[in-house]
């Protein structure tokens, strides 16, 4: 099932809700590793 919806936030900005992708996973892992090395 593919999910793709654009909503308007209370402050007027738009936000897109969608399924995750493999690229999202790689970006999340990169951020996790970066923050993990900076904290205990």
PDB file of N, CA, C, O and CB in Angstrom:
ATOM      1  N   UNK A   1       0.832  -1.175   0.000  1.00  0.00           N
ATOM      2  CA  UNK A   1       0.000   0.000   0.000  1.00  0.00           C
ATOM      3  C   UNK A   1       0.885   1.249   0.000  1.00  0.00           C
ATOM      4  O   UNK A   1       1.760   1.397   0.853  1.00  0.00           O
ATOM      5  CB  UNK A   1      -0.951  -0.008   1.212  1.00  0.00           C
ATOM      6  N   UNK A   2       0.658   2.118  -0.933  1.00  0.00           N
ATOM      7  CA  UNK A   2       1.381   3.376  -0.972  1.00  0.00           C
ATOM      8  C   UNK A   2       0.537   4.467  -0.344  1.00  0.00           C
ATOM      9  O   UNK A   2      -0.654   4.596  -0.631  1.00  0.00           O
ATOM     10  CB  UNK A   2       1.764   3.746  -2.413  1.00  0.00           C
ATOM     11  N   UNK A   3       1.169   5.250   0.516  1.00  0.00           N
ATOM     12  CA  UNK A   3       0.467   6.333   1.181  1.00  0.00           C
ATOM     13  C   UNK A   3       1.169   7.627   0.837  1.00  0.00           C
ATOM     14  O   UNK A   3       2.389   7.728   0.967  1.00  0.00           O
ATOM     15  CB  UNK A   3       0.407   6.117   2.717  1.00  0.00           C
ATOM     16  N   UNK A   4       0.418   8.609   0.404  1.00  0.00           N
ATOM     17  CA  UNK A   4       0.982   9.912   0.072  1.00  0.00           C
ATOM     18  C   UNK A   4      -0.091  10.961   0.283  1.00  0.00           C
ATOM     19  O   UNK A   4      -1.090  10.996  -0.436  1.00  0.00           O
ATOM     20  CB  UNK A   4       1.520   9.947  -1.390  1.00  0.00           C
ATOM     21  N   UNK A   5       0.121  11.815   1.273  1.00  0.00           N
ATOM     22  CA  UNK A   5      -0.861  12.853   1.575  1.00  0.00           C
ATOM     23  C   UNK A   5      -0.124  14.114   1.988  1.00  0.00           C
ATOM     24  O   UNK A   5       0.848  14.046   2.740  1.00  0.00           O
ATOM     25  CB  UNK A   5      -1.845  12.394   2.690  1.00  0.00           C
ATOM     26  N   UNK A   6      -0.579  15.269   1.501  1.00  0.00           N
ATOM     27  CA  UNK A   6      -0.020  16.552   1.894  1.00  0.00           C
ATOM     28  C   UNK A   6      -1.036  17.264   2.763  1.00  0.00           C
ATOM     29  O   UNK A   6      -2.202  17.416   2.400  1.00  0.00           O
ATOM     30  CB  UNK A   6       0.360  17.410   0.656  1.00  0.00           C
ATOM     31  N   UNK A   7      -0.560  17.698   3.923  1.00  0.00           N
ATOM     32  CA  UNK A   7      -1.432  18.415   4.846  1.00  0.00           C
ATOM     33  C   UNK A   7      -0.883  19.816   5.070  1.00  0.00           C
ATOM     34  O   UNK A   7       0.298  20.071   4.834  1.00  0.00           O
ATOM     35  CB  UNK A   7      -1.565  17.655   6.190  1.00  0.00           C
ATOM     36  N   UNK A   8      -1.728  20.712   5.519  1.00  0.00           N
ATOM     37  CA  UNK A   8      -1.308  22.063   5.876  1.00  0.00           C
ATOM     38  C   UNK A   8      -1.317  22.171   7.390  1.00  0.00           C
ATOM     39  O   UNK A   8      -2.320  21.889   8.046  1.00  0.00           O
ATOM     40  CB  UNK A   8      -2.235  23.144   5.226  1.00  0.00           C
ATOM     41  N   UNK A   9      -0.184  22.583   7.929  1.00  0.00           N
ATOM     42  CA  UNK A   9      -0.048  22.703   9.373  1.00  0.00           C
ATOM     43  C   UNK A   9      -0.712  23.987   9.863  1.00  0.00           C
ATOM     44  O   UNK A   9      -1.068  24.853   9.064  1.00  0.00           O
ATOM     45  CB  UNK A   9       1.436  22.675   9.780  1.00  0.00           C
ATOM     46  N   UNK A  10      -0.875  24.105  11.165  1.00  0.00           N
ATOM     47  CA  UNK A  10      -1.527  25.287  11.741  1.00  0.00           C
ATOM     48  C   UNK A  10      -0.772  26.571  11.424  1.00  0.00           C
ATOM     49  O   UNK A  10      -1.374  27.642  11.342  1.00  0.00           O
ATOM     50  CB  UNK A  10      -1.655  25.132  13.248  1.00  0.00           C
ATOM     51  N   UNK A  11       0.540  26.471  11.244  1.00  0.00           N
ATOM     52  CA  UNK A  11       1.332  27.668  10.946  1.00  0.00           C
ATOM     53  C   UNK A  11       1.385  27.988   9.449  1.00  0.00           C
ATOM     54  O   UNK A  11       2.087  28.913   9.039  1.00  0.00           O
ATOM     55  CB  UNK A  11       2.741  27.493  11.476  1.00  0.00           C
ATOM     56  N   UNK A  12       0.655  27.236   8.643  1.00  0.00           N
ATOM     57  CA  UNK A  12       0.571  27.507   7.210  1.00  0.00           C
ATOM     58  C   UNK A  12       1.537  26.714   6.343  1.00  0.00           C
ATOM     59  O   UNK A  12       1.386  26.686   5.122  1.00  0.00           O
ATOM     60  CB  UNK A  12       0.800  28.938   6.977  1.00  0.00           C
ATOM     61  N   UNK A  13       2.522  26.074   6.949  1.00  0.00           N
ATOM     62  CA  UNK A  13       3.468  25.269   6.175  1.00  0.00           C
ATOM     63  C   UNK A  13       2.831  23.949   5.794  1.00  0.00           C
ATOM     64  O   UNK A  13       1.931  23.462   6.479  1.00  0.00           O
ATOM     65  CB  UNK A  13       4.768  25.029   6.968  1.00  0.00           C
ATOM     66  N   UNK A  14       3.306  23.363   4.686  1.00  0.00           N
ATOM     67  CA  UNK A  14       2.782  22.072   4.265  1.00  0.00           C
ATOM     68  C   UNK A  14       3.720  20.963   4.722  1.00  0.00           C
ATOM     69  O   UNK A  14       4.919  21.170   4.906  1.00  0.00           O
ATOM     70  CB  UNK A  14       2.594  22.027   2.734  1.00  0.00           C
ATOM     71  N   UNK A  15       3.147  19.801   4.898  1.00  0.00           N
ATOM     72  CA  UNK A  15       3.885  18.624   5.342  1.00  0.00           C
ATOM     73  C   UNK A  15       3.391  17.439   4.524  1.00  0.00           C
ATOM     74  O   UNK A  15       2.185  17.228   4.397  1.00  0.00           O
ATOM     75  CB  UNK A  15       3.703  18.372   6.885  1.00  0.00           C
ATOM     76  N   UNK A  16       4.320  16.664   3.969  1.00  0.00           N
ATOM     77  CA  UNK A  16       3.958  15.496   3.179  1.00  0.00           C
ATOM     78  C   UNK A  16       4.142  14.235   4.006  1.00  0.00           C
ATOM     79  O   UNK A  16       5.220  13.985   4.546  1.00  0.00           O
ATOM     80  CB  UNK A  16       4.798  15.425   1.892  1.00  0.00           C
ATOM     81  N   UNK A  17       3.086  13.447   4.100  1.00  0.00           N
ATOM     82  CA  UNK A  17       3.126  12.159   4.788  1.00  0.00           C
ATOM     83  C   UNK A  17       3.205  11.079   3.718  1.00  0.00           C
ATOM     84  O   UNK A  17       2.414  11.082   2.775  1.00  0.00           O
ATOM     85  CB  UNK A  17       1.870  11.955   5.723  1.00  0.00           C
ATOM     86  N   UNK A  18       4.165  10.144   3.858  1.00  0.00           N
ATOM     87  CA  UNK A  18       4.337   9.115   2.838  1.00  0.00           C
ATOM     88  C   UNK A  18       4.990   7.891   3.452  1.00  0.00           C
ATOM     89  O   UNK A  18       5.464   7.928   4.587  1.00  0.00           O
ATOM     90  CB  UNK A  18       5.176   9.641   1.658  1.00  0.00           C
ATOM     91  N   UNK A  19       5.010   6.815   2.694  1.00  0.00           N
ATOM     92  CA  UNK A  19       5.701   5.596   3.114  1.00  0.00           C
ATOM     93  C   UNK A  19       7.199   5.868   3.196  1.00  0.00           C
ATOM     94  O   UNK A  19       7.732   6.765   2.543  1.00  0.00           O
ATOM     95  CB  UNK A  19       5.409   4.424   2.135  1.00  0.00           C
ATOM     96  N   UNK A  20       7.847   5.070   4.011  1.00  0.00           N
ATOM     97  CA  UNK A  20       9.305   5.194   4.103  1.00  0.00           C
ATOM     98  C   UNK A  20       9.963   4.524   2.903  1.00  0.00           C
ATOM     99  O   UNK A  20       9.356   3.685   2.236  1.00  0.00           O
ATOM    100  CB  UNK A  20       9.829   4.573   5.422  1.00  0.00           C
ATOM    101  N   UNK A  21      11.205   4.902   2.638  1.00  0.00           N
ATOM    102  CA  UNK A  21      11.971   4.313   1.550  1.00  0.00           C
ATOM    103  C   UNK A  21      13.317   3.832   2.089  1.00  0.00           C
ATOM    104  O   UNK A  21      13.673   4.121   3.232  1.00  0.00           O
ATOM    105  CB  UNK A  21      12.168   5.332   0.391  1.00  0.00           C
ATOM    106  N   UNK A  22      14.049   3.111   1.276  1.00  0.00           N
ATOM    107  CA  UNK A  22      15.387   2.660   1.672  1.00  0.00           C
ATOM    108  C   UNK A  22      16.296   3.858   1.927  1.00  0.00           C
ATOM    109  O   UNK A  22      17.127   3.822   2.835  1.00  0.00           O
ATOM    110  CB  UNK A  22      15.999   1.745   0.585  1.00  0.00           C
ATOM    111  N   UNK A  23      16.146   4.904   1.145  1.00  0.00           N
ATOM    112  CA  UNK A  23      16.960   6.115   1.341  1.00  0.00           C
ATOM    113  C   UNK A  23      16.659   6.753   2.695  1.00  0.00           C
ATOM    114  O   UNK A  23      17.568   7.270   3.344  1.00  0.00           O
ATOM    115  CB  UNK A  23      16.703   7.133   0.205  1.00  0.00           C
ATOM    116  N   UNK A  24      15.403   6.725   3.128  1.00  0.00           N
ATOM    117  CA  UNK A  24      15.048   7.243   4.450  1.00  0.00           C
ATOM    118  C   UNK A  24      15.791   6.470   5.535  1.00  0.00           C
ATOM    119  O   UNK A  24      16.287   7.060   6.494  1.00  0.00           O
ATOM    120  CB  UNK A  24      13.521   7.158   4.680  1.00  0.00           C
ATOM    121  N   UNK A  25      15.866   5.156   5.381  1.00  0.00           N
ATOM    122  CA  UNK A  25      16.565   4.326   6.350  1.00  0.00           C
ATOM    123  C   UNK A  25      18.047   4.645   6.420  1.00  0.00           C
ATOM    124  O   UNK A  25      18.623   4.702   7.506  1.00  0.00           O
ATOM    125  CB  UNK A  25      16.375   2.874   6.016  1.00  0.00           C
ATOM    126  N   UNK A  26      18.662   4.853   5.270  1.00  0.00           N
ATOM    127  CA  UNK A  26      20.088   5.198   5.246  1.00  0.00           C
ATOM    128  C   UNK A  26      20.324   6.555   5.909  1.00  0.00           C
ATOM    129  O   UNK A  26      21.294   6.722   6.648  1.00  0.00           O
ATOM    130  CB  UNK A  26      20.618   5.216   3.794  1.00  0.00           C
ATOM    131  N   UNK A  27      19.442   7.525   5.650  1.00  0.00           N
ATOM    132  CA  UNK A  27      19.585   8.854   6.253  1.00  0.00           C
ATOM    133  C   UNK A  27      19.394   8.780   7.769  1.00  0.00           C
ATOM    134  O   UNK A  27      20.117   9.436   8.519  1.00  0.00           O
ATOM    135  CB  UNK A  27      18.570   9.843   5.634  1.00  0.00           C
ATOM    136  N   UNK A  28      18.427   7.989   8.215  1.00  0.00           N
ATOM    137  CA  UNK A  28      18.184   7.834   9.640  1.00  0.00           C
ATOM    138  C   UNK A  28      19.380   7.195  10.332  1.00  0.00           C
ATOM    139  O   UNK A  28      19.775   7.632  11.413  1.00  0.00           O
ATOM    140  CB  UNK A  28      16.930   7.000   9.877  1.00  0.00           C
ATOM    141  N   UNK A  29      19.956   6.172   9.726  1.00  0.00           N
ATOM    142  CA  UNK A  29      21.133   5.523  10.299  1.00  0.00           C
ATOM    143  C   UNK A  29      22.311   6.484  10.375  1.00  0.00           C
ATOM    144  O   UNK A  29      23.055   6.478  11.355  1.00  0.00           O
ATOM    145  CB  UNK A  29      21.514   4.292   9.479  1.00  0.00           C
ATOM    146  N   UNK A  30      22.485   7.302   9.355  1.00  0.00           N
ATOM    147  CA  UNK A  30      23.575   8.291   9.347  1.00  0.00           C
ATOM    148  C   UNK A  30      23.403   9.296  10.487  1.00  0.00           C
ATOM    149  O   UNK A  30      24.370   9.618  11.177  1.00  0.00           O
ATOM    150  CB  UNK A  30      23.625   9.033   7.987  1.00  0.00           C
ATOM    151  N   UNK A  31      22.188   9.789  10.689  1.00  0.00           N
ATOM    152  CA  UNK A  31      21.923  10.740  11.776  1.00  0.00           C
ATOM    153  C   UNK A  31      22.117  10.072  13.129  1.00  0.00           C
ATOM    154  O   UNK A  31      22.696  10.663  14.041  1.00  0.00           O
ATOM    155  CB  UNK A  31      20.496  11.309  11.667  1.00  0.00           C
ATOM    156  N   UNK A  32      21.627   8.830  13.262  1.00  0.00           N
ATOM    157  CA  UNK A  32      21.798   8.094  14.517  1.00  0.00           C
ATOM    158  C   UNK A  32      23.279   7.943  14.854  1.00  0.00           C
ATOM    159  O   UNK A  32      23.691   8.216  15.981  1.00  0.00           O
ATOM    160  CB  UNK A  32      21.128   6.707  14.426  1.00  0.00           C
ATOM    161  N   UNK A  33      24.077   7.513  13.887  1.00  0.00           N
ATOM    162  CA  UNK A  33      25.518   7.320  14.134  1.00  0.00           C
ATOM    163  C   UNK A  33      26.198   8.630  14.494  1.00  0.00           C
ATOM    164  O   UNK A  33      27.068   8.655  15.365  1.00  0.00           O
ATOM    165  CB  UNK A  33      26.198   6.708  12.903  1.00  0.00           C
ATOM    166  N   UNK A  34      25.814   9.720  13.835  1.00  0.00           N
ATOM    167  CA  UNK A  34      26.407  11.024  14.124  1.00  0.00           C
ATOM    168  C   UNK A  34      26.083  11.461  15.549  1.00  0.00           C
ATOM    169  O   UNK A  34      26.980  11.872  16.284  1.00  0.00           O
ATOM    170  CB  UNK A  34      25.909  12.074  13.119  1.00  0.00           C
ATOM    171  N   UNK A  35      24.825  11.380  15.946  1.00  0.00           N
ATOM    172  CA  UNK A  35      24.449  11.823  17.281  1.00  0.00           C
ATOM    173  C   UNK A  35      24.968  10.868  18.355  1.00  0.00           C
ATOM    174  O   UNK A  35      25.286  11.297  19.464  1.00  0.00           O
ATOM    175  CB  UNK A  35      22.935  11.953  17.383  1.00  0.00           C
ATOM    176  N   UNK A  36      25.054   9.582  18.034  1.00  0.00           N
ATOM    177  CA  UNK A  36      25.541   8.608  19.003  1.00  0.00           C
ATOM    178  C   UNK A  36      27.009   8.866  19.352  1.00  0.00           C
ATOM    179  O   UNK A  36      27.416   8.648  20.493  1.00  0.00           O
ATOM    180  CB  UNK A  36      25.366   7.185  18.460  1.00  0.00           C
ATOM    181  N   UNK A  37      27.795   9.319  18.400  1.00  0.00           N
ATOM    182  CA  UNK A  37      29.214   9.589  18.667  1.00  0.00           C
ATOM    183  C   UNK A  37      29.396  10.878  19.457  1.00  0.00           C
ATOM    184  O   UNK A  37      30.458  11.107  20.035  1.00  0.00           O
ATOM    185  CB  UNK A  37      29.996   9.671  17.354  1.00  0.00           C
ATOM    186  N   UNK A  38      28.356  11.731  19.486  1.00  0.00           N
ATOM    187  CA  UNK A  38      28.479  13.018  20.191  1.00  0.00           C
ATOM    188  C   UNK A  38      27.945  12.968  21.614  1.00  0.00           C
ATOM    189  O   UNK A  38      28.134  13.920  22.372  1.00  0.00           O
ATOM    190  CB  UNK A  38      27.750  14.096  19.425  1.00  0.00           C
ATOM    191  N   UNK A  39      27.280  11.877  21.995  1.00  0.00           N
ATOM    192  CA  UNK A  39      26.691  11.780  23.335  1.00  0.00           C
ATOM    193  C   UNK A  39      27.095  10.460  23.979  1.00  0.00           C
ATOM    194  O   UNK A  39      27.544   9.532  23.306  1.00  0.00           O
ATOM    195  CB  UNK A  39      25.144  11.903  23.273  1.00  0.00           C
ATOM    196  N   UNK A  40      26.926  10.400  25.284  1.00  0.00           N
ATOM    197  CA  UNK A  40      27.218   9.155  26.013  1.00  0.00           C
ATOM    198  C   UNK A  40      26.128   8.138  25.814  1.00  0.00           C
ATOM    199  O   UNK A  40      26.208   7.034  26.353  1.00  0.00           O
ATOM    200  CB  UNK A  40      27.397   9.427  27.499  1.00  0.00           C
TER     201      UNK A  40
END
